[in-house]
Amino acid sequence: MAGQRPPYEQPSPDAAVFVISVAAELSGLHPQTLRTYERLGLIQPNRTGGGGRRYSFRDIELLREIAELTSSGIGIEGVRRIMDLEHRVSALVRRNQELVAELEATRDALRSALGSRGADAPPNKLPVLRRPDPDQSVVVWRRSR
C-alpha cells in the first residue's frame, strides 16, 4: 500500500541508541549513578562525536544487574568482582565449546583414518573413538617413559 512504512526493525543488543536520561529511566537508576558507574569502570557507554553518552540494550541489562546486586547489599568492589567472575565463566564456557568441537573433529578424523585401513584390521579399542557417556568422566592417559 502507498504511504505505509516498512516494519520496524529492532536494533542489535549492542547498538548504542539510548541517551543517558533514557538509559537511567530504563535501568531504574539516576543519571548521576550511571556517570559514577562509568567513572568506576563498571560500564563503558559509547560516545557520540560530540562526547554524549549512548547506551545499548546490553548496557541497560548490565545496569539492571548492577542495581540488583547493590540493592541486595553488595558493595561496588563486590559487584566488580562478581562481574569479572561472570566474564571469566563465559569465556571458559566458550573455550570448552571450542574444545568439544575440536575433540569431535579429531574423533571423526581418527574414525575416517581407521575406516580406510580395511576390514581385516583389529577392532578399535581406543577410548577416544567411543562416544562418551554423559554420566562418566573423561580420563586422559599418558604412558610414562
Order of alpha helices (4+ residues) and beta strands (2+ residues): alpha-alpha-beta-beta-alpha-alpha
